[in-house]
Amino acid sequence: RERPWLPRWLAGKGLMRETLRRFVDRHGKGLNRIERICKPRWDFMLGRGARLFTGLLLVLLGLALALPIPFTNYPFGLIILVYVMALIEHDGLLMAIGWGLGLVQLVTLALLSGGAVSWAQAAWLGG
């Protein structure tokens, strides 16, 4: 979407001024850093083909995130957050970084999973 969309029941509700002030006090510096890092650039990384490839990687990362593998949720979640920031800010460089991190994470998972299956076969089935 070109503009943010909220359900009608949520769009009618406002934020309390004090709640917003507390949020800005707590997270303002971090958000300012993110704003300095993310900016619109590398438009060629955000075309139709790139969006399709990004969607494929996000589906694969989402499936991998759902697997019950210990200690993998944080890396997958952080990579998905990189994609989100890249899409929101139209930042092709950040998208390329997300692609690299996502591919490395998926290949690492595949290699470790293959090793784990081989180990389990040897340990439990004797060969």
Secondary structure, 3 states (H helix, E strand, C coil): CCCCCCCHHHHCCCCCHHHHHHHHHHHHHHHHHHHHHCCCECHHHHCHHHHHHHHHHHHHHHHHHHCCCCCCHHHHHHHHHHHHHHHHHCEHHHHHHHHHHHHHHHHHHHHHHHHHHHHHHHHHHCC
